[in-house]
Amino acid sequence: MDRGHTVTVYDDLSRGHQELVDRRAKFVQGSTNNKEALLKELPHHDAVIHMAGFIEVGESFKDPQSFFQNNLGGGVSLLEAMRALGVPKIIFSSTAAIYKPKERPLEEDDPKEPQNPYGATKLSFENFLAAYFYSYKLESVSLRYFNAYGPGEHHKPETHAIPNFIRATLKKEPVPLYWQGEQVRDYIFIDDLVEAHVKALDLSGYQYLNLGTGQGTKTLDLLKIIFELVGHDAPISDLGRREGDASYLVASYKKAKEVLGWEPKTPLSEGLRKTIEYFAKFDKVK
């Protein structure tokens, strides 16, 4: 909207929060599985940014069918509405969870072996995007997030490390830690992700790009940085193993740099400081 776009936010609010919607946007409460509602709201739009996916890996183990119905069924319903109305382009929030994990930065054409149902639904939808491009010329860009973080993150339940670590540390409560903090992840700040989405609106054809920093950080080292920024430690709650967790997930973003002219700008310590400030203020207000 800052760059002159007119925006509609379409969300069923099962996982989203209407208070986070910019007041300049039109808000519509609806499901991606409701094709009739989509057909009503999509006319006059020239692109869709599709973020309406269930994302919690552990939940996908317990209830894979709901992930199939929402992430794949709802996604295809959206594509069909777009196809019917001639909306030409979709930017899709995909994930590093589609890959077979490797102990080196992952490139876009590395082998795909999802380790959980969540990753499987995202990879399946990417395959539908390919089919819709080659069958119907519906253009798409799949942006494969690695570990996104930043202000405004509110999940129920919250399973992501950074908001859980920060909020527990601020309250000096036990910090939930899996695998004794030995997993290595690539943490990408929300502002950098936003920039990639806006740039992706100018791409054509069928594209898929990693969004990460190319830098891996051990979870335990991440926690130590948070302790340092907050100014005190907190007790650690050792939760042992968690099914579906890869030991190492780091992005190569050189394709995004070449194709989008994009690269991450926010150092981890700066992004964490901004996120800590956000949650300190949010929890105090609450």
Buried (B, 14 or more C-beta within 10 A) or exposed (E): EEEEEEEEBBBBEEBBEEEEBEEEEEBBEBBBBBBEBBBEBBEEBEBBBBBBBBBBBBBBBEEBEBBBBBBBBBBBBBBBBBBEBEBBBBBBBBBBBBBEBBEEBBBBEBEBEBBBBBBBBBBBBBEBBBBBBEEBEBBBBBBBBBBBBBBEBEEEEBBBBBBBBBBBBBEEEEBBBBBBBEBBBBBBBBBBBEBBBBBBBEBEEBBBBBBBBBBBBBBBEBBEBBBEBBEEBBEBEEEEEBEBBBEBBBBBBBBBBEBBEBBBEBEBEEBBBBBBEBBBEEEEEE
